[in-house]
């Protein structure tokens, strides 16, 4: 008999699964169990809460990212340019005036810059606190990490995101420089590689592969370190790979939908950018939490079952 409050884990031996090919049974069960757990854990409610704090924390987080990028790149303009390019891709249709408002805020800080950055960092950690609470609920953890450890982890994740932002900007700059070098030196040389091939390769590397790898690292860090429970690295990485595929696919579908079908501008007028941003953040939170359910099902149902089979 199932205990009160225990999530319905189902079973590998469900009759419907045996109708599938053997190679599809475990993946199908894993996806189905993740969806069941997602609903039973009320993850839609958690996603709305995370989205609210993410919207509230967006500008402070942006300020921290720009400041960190400036320290490493040595140029405030380069930091703005790198953050602007990354943020446009990350939040899709968000009004870029967010970036310029953050720039104006930084320039007006003056002697209060350090206290202002500390306050921005504290506000930016609020969203990670809500993510941790949702992750602990999904992983069936009742006790949170100690307060100091939680804050250190949240700050580490923010600074880690800043480093990856800087790395992506540097790689983009290097790729652009290499492309310019090749265009200059191969202009008068025999055509070895068609120009459109180079453009396609660069578009794939910078437009698809690099954002995907960034997403994998980000989601893996969330699933591995945020819950107050040990999560094997292979479980966190597998869940991150699946979640990143979903997230990158959703990003492109949502971009197409907003650009071609949505009528938010007619309905909300000047609030269009905020509405689109809020919907996308909520959708991203849903994908993040579904990936956590995927990791839980993989770690607590599928892998133990496979271990019993191999024994």
N, C-alpha and C positions, 0 to 999 in steps of 0.2 A: 504494500500500500504506500502511496506517495505521501510524504509528510507535508503538513501544512506549511505553505510558504516556499516549498521546494519547486524549482522550475521544472517543467515537463521536458525531460531530456529526450524522450522518445527512445528509439532503439535502432540499431543497425539492421535488425532483422525484419523491419517493416515490410509487409507484403508487396506494396507498390514499388519499392526500390528493387526487388528481385526481378522485376520485369525489364529493367535496364541492362545494358551490357555491363559485364563485370568491371570494366575500367571506368564506368561512369557512376557506379553506385556510391562510392565514398564521396566524390565531389558533389553529387546531387544531394546526398544526405547532409553534407556539411553546409551547403547553401540553405537547404530547407530548415535545418535546425537553427542556423543563425537568424533566419527570418522569424521563426517561432519565438526564439529567445528575445529578439528585438521587440516584438510586440508585448510579450509578457513582462518585460522589464520597463515598459512605458518609455522607451527611448525617444519617442517623438517629443514628450514633455521635457526630457533632459536636453534634447537638441535645441528647443526653443529657448531654454534658459542659457545655454552656452552661446547661442546666437546673440541674445540680448547683451551679454557681457562682452562678447567679441566686438559688437558695434560700439559699445561704450568705451572699449579699450583700444579701438583702432588707431585713433589719432595719437594718443600717448605712445603706443607701440611704434608707430611710424616715426615719431620724434626720436625714440631710442635707436631705431634702425639707422636713421640718417646720421645721428651723432656717432654711432659706432663705425659706420662706413667712412665718415669724415676722418676719424682717428687713424684708420688703416690706410685709406687712399691718399690722405694728405691734402685733399681738395674738397671743399664743400660743394662746388659745382659738380664734380664727379660723383660725389655721394648723392646729390639730388637726382642726377641723371640716372644713376644705377638703381636707386630706389624707385624712381618714377617708372622706369621700364619694368622692373619686377612687379611693382604693385599694380600696374595696369593689367599685367597678365594674371596676377593672382586674384584680384577682385573683379576682373572682367570689365564691366561697364561703369565702374565707379567714377564719379566726377573727379578729374585730376586736380580740381581746386583744393581737394583735401591736402595734396602734397604741398601746394603753394601756401596754404594756410599754415601748415606745419613749418614751412621755411620762414614765413613771417614771424611766427611765434618764437622760433629759435633765435632769429636775429634781434628780436625785441627783448630777449631775456636779460642781456647785459650781465651785470654782476650776480644776478639771481639764477644764472644758468645751471649751476650744480644743484642747488635745491630744487629747481624746476625739473631737472632730469631725474633726480631721485623720486620726486612725486610722480612723474610720468611712468617710471619703472614700476612703482608700487601699484599704480592703477592698471598698468599693462598686465601684471601678474594675476589680476582678478579672473580673467577668462581661464587661465590654467588651473586655478582653484576649482572652478566649476567642472572643468574637464576631468580633474582628478576625482571629484565626487562621483561623477557619472561612471568613470572607469572602475572605481571601487564597487559601485553597485552592480555593474555588469559582471565583475569578477567575483562577486559574492564575498566581498571584504567589508567587515563592519568597523574596523579600526583604521583611522587615517594615519599617515606619517606624522611625526612630530612637527610642530609649527616651523621651527627653524629649518629643518631638513626640507620641508615643502617649499619654503620660500627660496632656499638655495637652489633647489631643483628647477623651480619656475624661472629664476633669473638665468640659470645655466641654459635652459631651453631658449630663452629669448636671445642671449648672447650667441648661442650656437646658430640660431637662425640668422643673426647678423653676419656671422662668419660665412655661412653659405650664400647669403646675399652678396657679400663681397667677392667670394669665389666665382659665383656665376657672372658677376659684372666683369671680373678680370678675364675669365675665359671668353666672354663675348668680345671684349676688347682685343684679346689675342687673335681670335678667329677673324675679326674684321681686319686687323693688321696683316695677317697672313694672306687674306684674300686680296688686299691691296697690293702686297708684294708680288703675288703671283700674277695679278692682272698687269702690273707694270713690266715685269720681266718676261712674261710670256706673250706680250702683245705683238712683238715682232718675230717670235719663235714659231716653228711649225705647231699647228694645233694638235696637241696630244690628247687633251681632255676637252670635250665640248663645254662651253661656258655654262650652259643651262644645267649640266651635271653638277658642276661646282656649286651653283646656286641651290640645287636640290639637296646636295649633301649638307651644305651649311644650314639650310632651312630645317632639315631633319635633326641635325645635331643641336642647334640652338633653340629651335621651336618645339621639338618633341622630346628628344632624348634627355637633354639637360633638365627641363622642368620635371620630367618623369622621375629621374634619379633624385632630384631634390625632394619630390613628394615621397618617394620610398624611404629616404633617410629620415624625413620629418615624421612620418607615420610610424616607422619602426621605433624611433626614439620615444614617441608617445606611448606605444603599446608595451615597450620594454621597461621603461623607467617610471612612468606616472602611477600605475596601480601599486598599491601597497601589498603586492604579492609577487612572488617570483614567476616570471614569464620567460620560458626558454627563448634564446635568441632566434632559433630557427622558426619558432612559432610567430614571434613578433615580425620577423622579416617576411615570412610567407603572407601573413595578414597584411603587411604594408604593401607588398607587391600587388595583391588583389585589390586592396583599397585604392592604391594609386591608379590602377587601370580604370576603376570605376570613377574616380575623381577627375582624371584627365578627360575621360569620355564625356562625363557630365558637363565639364567646363565647355567643351566644344559644342555639345548639343544646346546648352543653355545660351551660349553666345549666338548661335544661329537663331534660336528661338527669339531672343530679345531683339536681334537685328532685323528679323524678317516677319515675325508674327505678332509679337507682343504690342499692345496698345497702351502701355503705361503712360506715355507722354500725353495722350489725349485724356486719360482718366485722372492723372495726378499732376500734370503740368510740371512745374519746377521741382516737384518732389520725386520725379521719375528716377533720378540717379540713386536717391536714398532707398526707394522701394526696391529697385533692382538689386542693390547691394544687400539689403536685408534678406531678400529671398535667397540670394546666392549663399550668404553666410549660413542661413538655416539649412539649406540643402547640403552644404559642406559639413555641417555638424551632424546631419543624419548619416552621411557616408562615413564620417569618422567613427560614430558609435556602432554602425553596422559592422565595420571592420573589427572593432573590439569584440563584438559578439562572435564574429568569425574566428578570432583568435581564441576565445574561450571555448567554443565548440571544438576547434582543432586540438586544443591542449587537454581538454577534459573528457572528450568523447571519442574522437577519431583516433588519436595517437594511442591512448590506453587500449582501445579495441585492437589496433594493429599489433601492439605489443603482445596481447593475448594470442593473436593468430600466429605470430612468429615463435612463440614459446613452445 
